Amino acid sequence: MTAFFLYTDEQRPIIVKQLGEEAKVRGMVVKTAAAQWKELPDEKKAPYEKRAAAAKAEYDAALESFKQMGGEVVRKRKADKDAKPKKDKDAPKKPVGGGYGQFMAENREKIVKSLPAGSNVVADTGKAAGAQWKALSENDKKPYEDKYNEKMKEYHAAMEEYKANHPAEKEEEEEEEASPPPKKAKKTEKTEKTPTPPKPVKSGKGKGRGAAKAEKAEVEVDTKVLAEATKLGYEAALRNLAGRADVKDLKKSDNDLLGALKTSGGLVNPARHALLGA
């Protein structure tokens, strides 16, 4: 955990609020944090660097203790890292950002020029664009939404053609497959326990996958929206989407979530990506 990542983790809620709608665009939060970190005086960086150094020292001490107990650190082989197939650069590119993304693409240059001197181009552009988008009426937003929907149709058509010409290519799995139960270890003459290697220190914010599963409960969804989703066969997908932590943070209405599922044909990950602007 580096000093920069500690800073980003701490400042994320503030940066998201500054960026507004543009915070949904992939990488914008980190990009903004990097720009802020670069301009931060050394004395303000010092507390984060001190915490990062302490975390590293704690991890190094735990790792050394693990080795002293007979533990062995196994590095991932290159073959393991490359096991996941790389995305084809020639595959159709999916539109991002919804109607707001189209609005930003058309108006970014004009918004940047309108900023007062000394503005933070990244943060202030997103803030101004978000305010302008919010001020638009539904009728004014509609052309941008329509343009996004048209691009999505073109994308899906292009993907169908692409998959027809690349039969070996498969779409990303939408639901995580249940992991098979671990095989029982074979009994050996030795019963000595193998020490567990320490995990790299994290900032402590957020919950791991295990914690999320432990707290998993049925997600509450508006009854009318749920009834419509059930008719479409999207009930499970809607509950799945509504239960995602990053989707909850968007504070979108259940109608918005169902709309995203309709656009994606009931697929959870594409709907989630569209909502996040990923």
Secondary structure, DSSP 8 states (H G I E B T S, - for coil): --HHHHHHHHHHHHHHHHHGGGGGSTTHHHHHHHHHHHHS-HHHHHHHHHHHHHHHHHHHHHHHHHHHTT-------HHHHT-S----TTS-----SHHHHHHHHHHHHHHHHHS-TT--HHHHHHHHHHHHHHHS-HHHHHHHHHHHHHHHHHHHHHHHHHHHH-TT-----SS-------------S--------------S-S--HHHHHHT-------HHHHHHHHHHT-HHHHHHHHH-HHHHHHT--HHHHHHHHHHHTT-HHHHHHHHHT-
